[in-house]
Amino acid sequence: MKKLVCLFFVLTFIIYLVSSAGTTPYDYFTRLSDAFLQGKYYLSQNPNWLNELIPAGNSIFYVAYPPMPAILLMPFRLVLGTKFEQQYLAHLLGAGIVALTMLNAWKIKRNKIFMIWVGLLTGFGNIIWYLSSTGSVWFLGQISAVFFLTVAIHEGLNKKRPVVMGIMLGAAFLSRIEIILSLPLFLYFSYNKTWFKNYIKLAIGILPFVLTNFLYNFIRFGVVWDKGYALIPGVMEESWYKNGLINLINIPNHLKIMFFALPKFLPQKPFIQPSWAGLAIWITTPAFIYAFKAKFKEKVVKYSWISIILISLLIFSHGTTGFAQFGYRFAVDFYPFMFLLIIRGTYKSSLKWHHWILLILSIMVNLWGVIWINKFGWVSY
């Protein structure tokens, strides 16, 4: 079993590498990682293509995004320097998500065919493939968060050590802030006769990352909360932020992309292409339908859905819907729970023909998106 998981990890990394568009120009995190290694918390240069840096004085520019991916990059950049490009970390973390989800499937159902089906779906049947193969700043932040969240779920299904779950959830939070709203599932994993002690341990695991984020913000902006994105020059003047960065009025816009966005049909070659505006989740991963087969009366299922709903309320309230993207990328924030629900919804019966058909369709759609965008550039609004 372990050899199979390792093989999947290596093959997934290679496929992500080969299907990549190459060096991402949006290399905020490698630049920030290099700055950290130099003892700085800011960039000294502002290339004109990095249009989301925050100017703060003479040759001082802040990166608006949570710093965990830059921290992860530090040992690679220290040893390999510029040879280790930002998208390589996305390839590694994406392959790690696949391996860990396969282990989660094995924990629930010790069947290699089932584990392979889950691995193929996780690695190539959803937009994690595109995000991991591209590795731009926005995508790497999400892949980093999903990786740590998947580790936390793996711990919750196995040894259930509250401190470890807290550390992983904290690392996910320091990759993408809204992930902290997945806390209900880990409170459930930690609940037993010693629940109070376990909750303290869970908090101890999370706290260093929350304090790091507070300190990082305070040093830069004089406040502990995340206000960096709103300080990007001109960003609040954009039409999509007329109601603020976060507003419940934006929810219909997200639901429209998530459920109703279609590809672009053209009268000439390539005839059909993705839209940067997004693509409905049922198109990019029709196999997600199996998540709804998980029995809600099971507590792990119930708390997974609670975590999904809490995260969704925040991401659906954001002023933008995630463009430019393949699929609806904001939904990736709760994909680890979707994978868990799919496993819970399919493990009791043997895989049928429809499981394989929907898997193949999911892979074909994502292969199309990755190749069309990364290799041919056949994408537009």
N, C-alpha and C positions, 0 to 999 in steps of 0.2 A: 504493500500500500504506500509506504513512504517513498519507495523508488518511483512509483507512478506519479505521485504528487511532485517530486523533484523534477521528473521528466516534463510534466506539464509546465512547471515554473520556467524551465529553460526554454522550452519551445515557445511559450507565450512571450517571453522576453525577446526571442529572436524574431518572432512575427511582428511584434510591436516595433522593433528596430528597423526591420526591412520595410514595413509599411509606413514608416514615418516620412514626413515631408523634409526631414533634415533639421538643421540647426534652427531653433526658434528665434526670431528676432526679439521676442518679448521675454528677454532673459533677466528680468528684475531680480529673481532669486539667486542666480549665480553671482550677480554683481553685489547683492546684499551679503551673500555668504563671504565673498572676498573681503568686503568691508568689515564684517565681524572678525575675520581672521587678522585684520589690521588694527583691531581694537576700536573700530568706529561703528556707529549705529545708523549711519547715513551714507548716501552716495555722494561722490565729489564731482561726478559728471552727469550731464543731462542730455543724452542723445535725443535728437528730434523725433525719433520714432517711438520713444518711451514717453507717451503723452499723458501718463497718469502718475507722474512723480509730483511731490509736494515741495515747492521751493521754500527754504527756511533761512535764507541768508547767503552770504558769500560762499559759493561752491558747496552748499549744503542742500541736499535733496532727500526727502523721506520717501520710503516705499509705503504705500497705503495698506498693503495686505498683511495679514498675520504672518509672523516670521518662521513658523515651524519648518517649512520646506528649505529655507535658507540655512537653518540650523542643521538639518539632515545633510545638506550638501557640504558642510564644512570639512569633514574628514576626506571626502572625495576630492575636493578642490585643494586641500592641503597637500595631498599625496600626488594627485595627477594634474593639478593646475587647470589650465583652460582646455586640456584634452577631455576633461569630463564635462560635457555640456548638459544644460538644464534638462533637456528631454530624456536623457539617460536615466535620471532619477525617476521620472514618470514611468518609463518602461519597467524599471525594477519594482516600484511600488505596485503598478498595475498587475504584474506577474505575481507579486506577493498576495494581492487580493484574491486572485484565482486559486492559488495554492491553499490559502486559509479557508476559503469558502468550500473547497473540496474536502478539507479536513472536517469542517462543520457538517457537511453532508455525511461523511463517514461516521461521525459520532452519532448521528440520528439513525442512519441505516447503513449497516456494514455490507455494502454491495458495490463492487468496483464499477459495474456498468452504470449504476445510478450516479456514482461519484464522477465518472467521466462525463455523463450528460450534464451534470451541474457545472463541471469545469468548463466545458465547451460553451455553455450558456453564459457563464460569468465572464469568460475571457473574450468571447467573440460574438455573442448574441445580444449585445447591448452597447451603448455609446461609451462605455469605459474603454473599449478598444480605440475609438477615435481620440478621446481625451488623453489616454496613456501614450498613444503613438505620437501625439502632437507636443504635449508637454509645455505649452505656453503658461504664463504666470497664473492665469485664471484656472486653467485645467489642472495644473500641478497642485494648486492649493486644494482643489476638490479631491484629487486622487490621493493626496497625502491624508486628508481627513477620512476618506473612505477606508484607506488601509488601516489606520489606527482604530477606527470604529469596528472593522472586521476582526482585528486582534482582540478587542474588548469583548465582542460577541463570542469569539472562540473561547476566551477565558470563562465567560459566563456559562457556556455549555459544558465546560470541563471542570477545572479545579475550583472555579468560583471564588478566587482570591480577591477580596474587595480592593485591596491596595493596587493590585495589578490592573484591575478593571478601571480604577480611578486614574492611574497613570496613563493608560491608553486613551481614555475618554478626554483627559486633560490635553494630551498631545493632539487629539483630533480637534479639540476646541482651539488650540493654538495654530491649527491649520485653517480652520473655517469656523468662525465664532458660533454660528447657529447650531452647530452639532451638539452643543451642551444641552439642547432641548430633548435629546434622546435619553436623558437621565432616567426617566421612568422605568425603562427596561432593565437598567443596571441596579436600580433600587429593588426591583423584583428578584433579579439574580442573587442579590445580597441578603434577601429576606429569609430568616430562619429564627430559631430560638434566641440567638445572640444578635438579633437584627440591629439593635442600637449600637453595639460595638462595631458591627460590620459597616454601618453607615458612617461612623467616625473614620474608619479605615478608608472607605471609599472617598470621603472628603479629603483625607490626608493625601491620597493619590492625586486628586484633582487640583488641590490648592496651589502647589508650586507653579503650575502652568497658568492659573488664573492670576497669581501674584506677578508672574513674569510679564504677562500681558498688561497688567495694571502699571507696572514699573516702566515698561517699554513705551506705553502711551504717555505716562506722566513726564518722562524725560523729554519726549518730543513735543508734546502738545500742552503740558501742564494740567491735564485731566487724566483720569484713570480709564475712562470709557473709550471705545473705538469711534473716533470722530474723523479719522484721517481721510476717508474717502470723500467726505463732504468738503475737504480743504483742497482737493485737486482743482487747479485753476479752471474756471468755466464750467465745471461739472454740474453745479446746481442751477446753471442757466439753461441746461438742456431741457427740451420740451417734456421728456418722459419723467423729469423730476419736479414738475410744476406743483405736485402735491407732496413733495418731500421725498427723501430716500425710501422711507417705509410708510405705507398707508394702505389700509384695508380696501380702499377704493380700487387698488390695482389688481385685486384677486381675479376678476373676470378676464383681464388681459392674459394672465398666466394660464388659466384654464383653457382659454381659446387656443394657445400654442400647444399645451400639453395634450389636448384631446382632439383638436380639429385642424391643426396645421398640416398641410399636404405638400408634397414635392412640387417642383415647377415643371410643367409640361411645355415643351418647346416644339416649334414647327421644323426645326433643323437639328442636326447633330449637336449634342448627344441625346436630344429628344426628351429626356427626363433628367433632372438634376436636383440636388438638395438646395434648400433655401437657407441662407444665413439666419433668417428669422426664426427657424426652428422646424421641427417635424414631430408629429404626434407620437406619444410614447407607445401606443398600440401598434404603430407601424414599425418603429425601431426595434421593439421587443414584444411581439405578439405572445410570446411564452409567459409574459407576466400575468396572463389570465389565471395561471395555476396558483397564484398567491391567494386568490379568493376562495380556493378550495380548503385552505387551512381553517380548522375549526375554531371559531371565535371563543368558545368556552374554555379552550386551553389558555392558561395564563400567559405563556410566552407569546402566543399569538395576539392576545388582547393587548399586552403591553407593547408589542411591536407596532401595532396599529396606532396606539396612543402616541408613541414616539414619532411615527410618520405624520400624524395629524398636526402635532405641535410644530415640527420642523416645517411642514407645508404652510401653515398659517403665516410663518415669518417670511419664507422665501417667496410665497405668492403675493406678499405685500410689497415686495421690492419694486422700485420704479421701472426697472428694465426687466425684460423677460429672458435675459441670458445671451442675447445676440453679441457677437457672431458665434454661431454654434452649429453642430450637427445634432439633430434631435432637440430635446428639451433638457439642457444640461443641469439646470437647477435641481431636477428630480434625482440626480445622482447622489445628492446629499442623503437621501433615504434609501438608496439601492441596497445597502447591506441588510436592511430589514426586509426588503422585498425578496432578496435571495433566501433569507431565513424562512419567510412565509411560503415561498415556492417549495422549499425542502419539506417543510411541515405539511404542505398540501398535497405532496406527491409520494411521500416515502412509504405509505402503507400498502400501496398496490404496485405491481410491476409496471414498468414503462410500456405504454401502448404506442401504436402507430402514430397517433395524433401528437404525442410528446415529441417524437422525432421530426414530424412534419413541421411543427411550430418552431423547434430548435433550428432546423435547416432554414426556414424562412427568416428567423431572427439573424442568423449568421449571414445569409445572403444580403439582407438589407444593410447590415453594418459593413460588410465587405464592400458593397457598392458605395456607401458613403465615404469610407476611408480612401478607397482608390480614386473615386471621382474628385475628392477634395485634395488629398495629399499628393497624388501623382499627376493628375490632369488639370487641377484648378477649375473644374467644372462646377462652380457654385456661385450664386449671386443672391441678391435680395429680390 
